[in-house]
Structures are given as C-alpha cells and as structure tokens.
Amino acid sequence: MRIESLRLQLLAWLLLPLGVLVSVNVWTSWHAVHVTADLVTDRTLEASARAIAENTHVDRGVVDATIPPVALEMFATGHGDRVYYRVNTGEGRLLTGYPDLPPPPHPPKEGIALAFSGTYRDQPLRFAALTYPIVGARNGEHVTVVVGVTLAGHQAMVRELWVGSLTRQLLVLAAAGVLVLIGLRQGLAPLLRLRDAVMDKGRDDLAALPNQTVQSELRPLVAALNTYMGRVAGQMAAQRRFVANAAHQLRTPLALLGTQVAYARRTSDAAERDEALDAVEKSTHRLARLASQLLTLSRAEPGSRRPRDETVDLSSSARLVLEGLTDLAVERGIDLGLDAEAPALTCGDGAMLREAIVNLVDNALRYTPPGGSVSVTVKQADGSAMLVVEDTGPGIPPEERDMVLERFYRVPGTLGDGSGIGLSIVREVVDGADGSLTLSTGASGGLKVEMRLPAAEAVG
C-alpha cells in the first residue's frame, strides 16, 4: 500500500527499523531477565543451603542438623513460595527434611553449589545442592544439603524486570517518534517554503526560482522546475506569437473578402459581379489553405499529439503528394518531376511527413514562375533517408534562410500568394523526427531544400 504523505512515509522508514531494533532488544531483554532471575534465585538457594550446612555440627558424637530460621526467611518475598529442603550424611542417611526431594543430576563438588531444575509434588521448582564438611567432625564427614523453592517469586521477578524494560523501550520508541516528527517538520520546512514560493507566483509569472537559498538536495528539483518553467514560458510565448500572427494573417484576407462581397452586391454589371465573385472564390480558397496550414502547424508542434513511430517510405509518400499537386503544376505551367526509384525508409509520423512534403512541393510551385520546373529527388544514403526539392524560382538570399523558417515570415518583395508558414511547418515536422533541414541555392539558381531523416535501419 502506497503512503500518500511524504512525512508519514519518512516516519515509517525511520520508525520501522527502529521498531525492529526495539523488538530485538525486547526479545534479548526477555532472555536477560530470565538469566537474571535464575541467577538471583540460585544465589538465594545457595545462601540458604550454605546457612543450613554451616549450622550442621556434631553434638556429643551425634550429628545435629538444625535448620536456622534465616535459611527459610530469605525466601519470604510475599509471593507465597514454598521451600523444601533435605539434609543427608555422606552415607546417605537422612538427617532432616523431605526424603523424597529429587536428587541432583550428579554429586556436587565439595563447597560448590549445584543448581538445577526439577518437579516436586507436581510443581516446578528450582533447587541448589551443596556438599559441605560437618563442623566438629574428626574423620572429615560431610553432609549434602538440597534446598528447593517454588517459582512464584521467580516469575514475579521476571515480570517486573521485563515489564520495566519493555516500558522503557516503548518510551524510547515513542520519544524517538516525537523527535522524528519534529525533525521531519523542520527538515521538510525548506520543501514547504519552495512549495509556497511556487504557489505564490502569479499565473503568468514563470521566472526562475532562486536555488542559492535551498539545501543541496533540493537544488536538482529547483533546477528541474526552472527548466520546466522555461519550456512552458517558451511554449506560451510561441503560442501567443502564433495566435497574434494567425489573427493578423486572417484579418487581411477576411477584410478583402468582405470588400469583394460588398462590391459584388453593389455593382449592377453582370461581368463585374462575376469578376468579383471569382475574386471571392479565390480568396475563399486562400483562406481555406491558410486555415489548413495553421491546423497542420498546430499539429506539428511538440506535445500537440501522441508521437507515432511507424515505418514510412519517403518515395511512396512523395509519389502520392506529387499526384495530388499535378493539377496545380499544370495550371501554373510548371514541369513537376520525381526521381524516386528505390525505397527510402524512415521512422516517424507518416501523416505529418506527408504534410511536410506537401508544403515543400506546394511552396516550390507557388514561387516558381510559369515555364519553370520543380524536381523532387528521394534517396537513401549514409544512414539517412533524403528528400530534395529543387525549383527554378527566385531562390532565397543566404541571409534570409534562417528567417524564412520562422512562422509567417516572408522575404521582403517576394511575389506570390504564400502565407509564410509552409517552411515553418516543415521545420517542426523534421525536428520532431530528429532530422535536419537545409536550404541552399540550386544548380539553376533557385531554392534547394534538403530534408534528411534517420533511416529506418539506423532508428530500429
């Protein structure tokens, strides 16, 4: 499950490992508490057994094993434990105590207590066995003392020690959580200030954010935001220029169209009316072509449509385009030729590439004077699919070739009915296909446009 809050996510990443460490510590504490309780119980049993052994002596030749009160009172912890004991001579004779107490697993060494666990009267007990010399005995006799106690006090000690340790661990975990929250709040403050800086900016204010006042970890984010806002600002500026230029380009033919219609309505001469209507028809065609080019230019802009990656044959595309423009070439008396014998494959958006070829050939036909020629050559060489359009028109001066690729720019003094966006459409399409567009002077002095795109083999 994904955590929506960054603060909670960071808190989880910090507290979960800490919680695992606390769990391990609690588990080890549980075992340490048991070891401690066993040690305390064993030491108490050893002290009790030693007190009994030291109080065993020979009186008038008889071994006397009197149980001192302190040997039993040391188990009075208020938990109702029962104490059992047994004292035997070295020969195994019972001196006092409970004869059926379980024996130690093996005889203890003299003076060293042996602790062991066992069951007596269906109760688990902890025992200590001690072999000790009898005070006053001449022949080195000794006694074996076994003392056992029920485990109520032992278990109570385990609970108290472990609960105390667990409480401390939980308090440490809670304190760590509070400190982590405070630390996260302080640590995320620069990010929140960056958010406020972005939100406080005006809708149209896309100036770069300062990155000198933020931490080094946030500087890549600020740099990415600045880069993104720079792209957005550039796109917005281009969009504003596009809208302004489009409005300007549409306003003039619309005004002319209105004038022609008004003239046709005022005149009573049939010939003049037909002439005005012919002019209206031509203006309508120009407006339709301009609207189509504007739509194509909008579709060619980056991000305006989903990118396509299909194999396109420039030879077939050029052949289809020239078939559609044959009537225009015949109407203007221009020799339109195609040299595309072999396929020239590339990858990209087939529809947009055909639009680029349409604009290149249409642009050449409109600026080539009657009686001229337009040739289209398609070939594949040097890992590229190339399409070259060359005409016998006036050409474009070298100093103007970068400018004509801008939208709505026309070389001053140029004749013809172009709108100045054909080459800009081609540039957008070629840039989107990772290609290149080169303008130069042809062999006849006209314009030569070379469109070079990555070949399909190179792309794939």
C-alpha positions in Angstrom: 0.0 0.0 0.0 1.4 3.4 -1.0 1.6 6.0 1.6 0.3 9.4 0.2 2.0 11.6 2.8 5.8 12.1 2.4 6.0 12.9 6.1 4.3 9.6 7.1 6.4 7.7 4.6 9.6 9.1 6.0 8.4 8.5 9.5 7.6 4.9 8.6 11.0 4.4 7.1 12.6 5.7 10.2 10.4 4.1 12.9 10.1 0.7 11.3 13.8 -0.1 11.5 13.8 1.4 15.0 10.8 -0.8 15.9 12.7 -3.9 14.6 15.7 -3.0 16.8 13.4 -2.4 19.8 11.7 -5.8 19.2 15.1 -7.5 19.0 16.1 -5.6 22.2 12.9 -6.7 23.9 13.5 -10.3 22.9 17.1 -10.2 24.2 15.9 -8.4 27.4 13.4 -11.2 28.0 16.2 -13.8 28.0 18.4 -11.5 30.0 15.6 -11.1 32.6 15.3 -14.9 32.8 19.0 -15.2 33.3 19.0 -12.5 36.0 16.0 -14.1 37.8 17.7 -17.5 37.6 20.9 -16.0 39.0 19.1 -14.3 41.9 17.1 -17.5 42.7 20.3 -19.7 42.5 22.3 -17.3 44.7 19.4 -17.3 47.3 19.2 -21.1 47.2 23.0 -21.4 47.6 22.9 -19.0 50.6 20.1 -21.0 52.2 21.9 -24.3 51.6 25.2 -22.9 52.9 23.4 -21.5 56.0 21.9 -24.9 56.7 25.2 -26.7 56.1 27.2 -24.3 58.3 24.7 -24.9 61.1 25.1 -28.7 60.9 27.6 -29.8 63.6 28.5 -32.8 65.9 27.0 -32.6 69.4 28.2 -35.3 71.8 29.0 -37.6 68.9 25.7 -37.1 67.2 25.3 -35.1 64.0 22.8 -32.3 64.7 21.2 -30.7 61.6 19.1 -27.8 62.9 17.5 -25.5 60.2 18.2 -21.9 61.1 15.2 -19.5 60.5 17.3 -17.3 58.2 17.7 -20.1 55.7 13.9 -20.1 55.1 13.1 -16.4 55.8 15.2 -15.3 52.8 12.5 -16.7 50.5 9.7 -14.7 52.1 9.1 -12.3 49.2 5.4 -12.1 49.6 4.5 -14.3 46.7 3.6 -17.5 48.7 6.6 -19.6 47.7 7.0 -23.0 49.4 10.5 -24.0 50.5 11.6 -27.7 50.6 14.9 -29.0 52.0 16.8 -32.2 52.8 20.0 -32.9 54.7 21.8 -36.2 54.2 25.1 -37.5 55.6 27.8 -38.7 53.3 26.5 -42.3 53.7 23.0 -41.1 52.6 21.4 -41.1 56.0 18.6 -38.6 56.2 19.2 -36.0 59.0 16.2 -33.8 58.4 13.8 -32.5 55.7 11.8 -34.1 52.9 13.2 -37.5 52.0 11.5 -37.6 48.5 13.1 -34.5 47.1 14.6 -35.2 43.7 18.4 -35.7 43.9 20.8 -33.6 41.9 21.8 -34.8 38.4 25.2 -35.6 39.7 27.0 -35.2 43.1 28.1 -31.6 43.6 31.7 -30.8 44.3 32.5 -30.0 48.0 31.9 -26.4 48.8 30.4 -25.6 45.4 26.7 -25.3 45.0 25.0 -27.1 42.1 21.8 -25.5 40.7 19.2 -27.5 38.8 15.5 -27.5 38.0 13.0 -30.2 38.8 9.4 -31.1 39.7 8.2 -31.9 43.2 4.6 -32.5 44.1 3.5 -31.6 40.6 5.1 -28.2 40.9 8.2 -26.9 39.0 11.0 -25.9 41.5 14.5 -24.6 41.4 17.0 -26.5 43.5 20.5 -26.0 44.8 22.6 -28.9 46.2 25.7 -28.3 48.4 28.2 -30.7 49.9 29.8 -29.3 53.0 32.1 -30.7 55.8 30.4 -31.2 59.2 31.6 -28.7 61.7 33.4 -30.6 64.6 33.6 -33.9 62.8 37.0 -35.6 63.2 37.0 -38.1 60.3 36.1 -35.5 57.6 32.5 -36.4 57.4 30.3 -34.1 55.2 26.6 -33.5 54.6 24.7 -32.9 51.4 22.1 -30.2 51.6 19.4 -29.8 48.9 17.1 -26.7 49.0 14.2 -26.2 46.6 11.7 -23.3 46.2 8.6 -22.9 44.0 8.8 -20.3 41.2 6.1 -17.8 42.1 8.7 -15.2 43.2 10.9 -16.1 40.3 8.2 -15.5 37.8 7.1 -12.3 39.5 10.7 -11.0 39.3 10.8 -11.9 35.6 7.6 -10.0 35.0 8.7 -6.9 36.9 12.1 -6.8 35.3 10.7 -7.4 31.8 7.7 -5.0 32.1 10.1 -2.3 33.3 12.4 -3.0 30.4 9.5 -3.1 27.9 8.1 0.1 29.3 11.5 1.8 28.8 11.8 0.5 25.3 8.3 1.7 24.4 9.0 5.1 25.9 12.2 5.3 23.9 10.3 4.4 20.7 7.6 7.0 21.5 10.2 9.7 22.3 12.0 8.8 19.0 8.8 9.1 17.1 8.1 12.5 18.6 11.7 13.7 17.9 11.5 12.3 14.4 8.2 14.1 13.7 9.8 17.3 15.0 12.9 16.7 12.9 10.8 15.9 9.8 8.8 19.1 10.3 12.0 21.1 10.5 13.6 19.1 7.7 10.6 19.4 5.3 10.3 23.2 6.0 12.5 24.1 3.1 10.4 21.9 0.8 7.3 23.6 2.0 8.8 27.0 1.5 9.7 26.0 -2.0 6.1 25.0 -2.5 4.9 28.3 -1.2 7.3 30.1 -3.5 5.9 28.3 -6.5 2.3 28.8 -5.4 2.7 32.5 -4.6 3.9 33.2 -8.1 1.4 34.7 -10.4 -0.3 32.5 -13.0 1.7 34.2 -15.8 4.9 34.7 -13.8 7.3 31.9 -14.9 10.5 33.5 -13.7 13.2 31.1 -12.5 13.2 30.2 -8.8 16.4 31.0 -6.8 18.4 27.9 -5.9 21.1 29.5 -3.7 18.8 29.6 -0.6 17.8 25.9 -0.7 19.6 22.8 0.5 21.9 21.0 -1.9 19.4 18.1 -2.1 16.7 20.4 -3.3 18.8 22.2 -5.9 18.2 19.5 -8.6 14.5 19.8 -8.0 14.7 23.6 -8.3 16.8 23.3 -11.5 14.3 20.9 -13.0 11.4 23.2 -12.1 13.2 26.2 -13.6 13.9 24.1 -16.8 10.3 23.1 -17.0 9.0 26.6 -16.4 11.5 27.8 -19.1 10.0 25.4 -21.6 6.5 26.3 -20.6 7.3 30.0 -20.9 8.8 29.4 -24.4 5.7 27.4 -25.4 3.4 30.2 -24.1 5.4 32.8 -25.9 5.3 30.8 -29.1 1.6 30.3 -28.6 1.0 34.0 -28.1 3.0 34.8 -31.2 1.2 32.1 -33.2 -2.2 33.5 -32.1 -1.2 37.1 -32.9 0.3 36.2 -36.2 -2.6 34.0 -37.2 -5.1 36.7 -36.3 -3.1 39.1 -38.4 -2.9 36.7 -41.3 -6.6 36.0 -41.2 -7.7 39.6 -40.7 -6.3 40.8 -44.0 -7.9 38.2 -46.3 -11.2 38.4 -44.4 -11.3 42.2 -44.8 -10.5 41.7 -48.5 -13.2 39.0 -48.8 -15.7 41.4 -47.2 -14.8 44.1 -49.6 -15.2 41.8 -52.6 -18.6 40.7 -51.4 -19.7 44.2 -50.8 -18.5 45.2 -54.3 -20.4 42.3 -55.9 -23.6 43.3 -54.1 -23.3 47.0 -55.2 -22.5 46.5 -58.9 -25.2 46.1 -61.4 -22.9 44.9 -64.2 -23.0 41.2 -64.6 -19.4 40.9 -65.8 -18.1 42.9 -62.9 -20.2 40.8 -60.5 -18.8 37.6 -62.0 -15.3 39.0 -61.7 -15.9 40.0 -58.0 -17.4 36.5 -57.3 -14.3 34.9 -58.9 -12.1 37.0 -56.6 -14.3 35.9 -53.7 -13.8 32.3 -54.7 -10.0 32.7 -54.9 -9.9 34.5 -51.5 -12.0 31.7 -50.0 -9.5 29.1 -51.4 -6.6 31.1 -49.9 -8.4 31.3 -46.5 -9.1 27.6 -46.6 -5.5 26.8 -47.4 -4.3 29.2 -44.7 -6.6 27.6 -42.1 -5.4 24.1 -43.2 -1.8 25.2 -42.8 -2.5 26.7 -39.4 -4.1 23.4 -38.3 -1.1 21.5 -39.7 1.3 23.8 -37.9 -0.6 23.3 -34.6 -0.5 19.5 -35.0 3.2 19.6 -35.8 4.1 21.4 -32.5 5.7 19.3 -29.8 3.2 17.8 -27.4 0.2 18.5 -29.5 -0.4 14.9 -30.5 0.7 11.5 -29.4 4.1 10.6 -31.1 3.9 7.9 -33.7 6.7 5.5 -34.6 5.8 3.9 -37.9 8.0 2.9 -40.9 7.5 5.4 -43.7 8.7 5.2 -47.3 9.5 8.7 -48.5 9.5 7.5 -52.1 5.8 6.4 -51.9 4.8 9.4 -49.9 6.4 11.8 -52.4 4.7 10.0 -55.3 1.3 10.4 -53.6 2.0 14.1 -52.9 3.0 14.8 -56.4 0.0 13.0 -57.8 -2.2 15.4 -55.7 -0.3 18.5 -56.9 -0.2 17.7 -60.6 -3.2 19.9 -61.4 -1.6 22.9 -59.7 1.6 22.3 -61.7 -0.3 22.0 -65.0 -2.4 25.1 -64.1 0.8 27.2 -63.5 2.7 25.6 -66.4 5.4 24.1 -64.3 7.3 20.9 -65.1 7.0 18.7 -62.0 9.3 15.7 -61.8 10.1 12.9 -59.4 13.2 10.8 -59.1 12.5 8.1 -56.5 13.3 4.7 -57.9 14.3 2.9 -54.7 12.5 3.0 -51.3 13.8 5.4 -48.7 12.6 4.2 -45.3 12.5 6.2 -42.1 10.5 6.0 -38.9 8.1 8.7 -37.7 4.6 10.0 -38.2 3.6 9.2 -41.8 0.8 11.8 -41.9 3.0 14.6 -40.7 5.8 13.6 -43.0 3.5 13.7 -46.0 2.3 17.2 -44.8 5.9 18.3 -44.8 6.4 17.1 -48.4 3.1 18.8 -49.4 4.3 22.1 -48.1 7.8 21.8 -49.7 6.4 21.0 -53.1 3.5 23.4 -52.9 5.8 26.2 -51.8 8.1 25.5 -54.8 5.2 25.5 -57.2 3.8 28.8 -55.9 7.2 30.7 -56.1 8.4 29.2 -59.4 7.4 31.3 -62.4 5.4 29.8 -65.3 7.5 27.7 -67.6 9.9 26.7 -64.8 10.5 23.4 -63.2 10.3 21.7 -59.8 12.2 18.4 -59.2 11.8 16.1 -56.3 14.6 13.5 -55.5 14.3 10.8 -52.9 17.1 8.5 -52.0 18.7 6.7 -49.1 22.4 7.2 -48.3 24.8 7.4 -45.4 22.3 6.1 -42.9 19.7 8.7 -43.8 16.5 9.0 -45.9 16.8 12.1 -48.0 14.2 14.2 -49.9 15.4 17.1 -52.0 13.1 19.7 -53.6 14.7 22.0 -56.1 13.0 24.7 -58.2 13.9 27.4 -60.8 12.3 30.2 -58.8 14.0 33.3 -57.4 15.5 31.5 -54.5 16.2 32.9 -51.0 19.2 35.0 -50.2 21.6 33.3 -47.7 21.0 36.0 -45.0 17.2 35.3 -45.1 17.3 31.5 -45.0 17.1 31.2 -41.2 14.3 33.8 -41.1 12.0 32.1 -43.6 11.9 29.1 -41.2 10.1 31.3 -38.7 6.3 31.5 -38.8 4.6 34.0 -41.1 7.9 35.4 -42.3 8.2 36.3 -46.0 11.2 37.7 -47.8 10.5 41.4 -48.5 9.5 42.0 -52.1 8.5 38.3 -52.7 5.6 37.9 -55.1 3.1 35.1 -54.8 0.2 34.3 -52.5 2.1 32.3 -49.9 1.3 32.7 -46.2 4.8 32.3 -44.8 4.2 29.2 -42.7 4.9 26.4 -45.2 8.6 26.1 -44.3 8.0 26.5 -40.6 5.6 23.5 -40.8 8.4 21.5 -42.5 10.9 22.5 -39.8 8.5 21.5 -37.0 7.9 18.1 -38.6 11.6 17.5 -39.3 12.6 18.5 -35.7 10.0 16.1 -34.3 11.5 13.3 -36.4 15.1 14.0 -35.3 16.1 15.1 -38.8 17.7 18.1 -40.4 16.5 20.7 -42.9 19.0 22.6 -45.2 18.3 25.5 -47.5 20.7 26.3 -50.3 21.0 27.5 -53.9 20.2 25.0 -56.6 22.1 24.5 -59.8 19.6 26.7 -61.7 19.8 29.5 -59.1 16.5 28.6 -57.5 15.9 27.3 -54.0 17.1 23.8 -53.0 15.6 22.3 -49.8 17.2 19.1 -48.4 15.2 17.1 -45.8 17.4 14.5 -44.1 15.8 11.9 -41.7 17.3 8.9 -39.9 16.9 5.8 -42.0 14.7 3.0 -40.6 17.7 0.7 -40.2 19.5 3.3 -38.1 16.5 4.0 -36.0 15.4 0.4 -35.4 
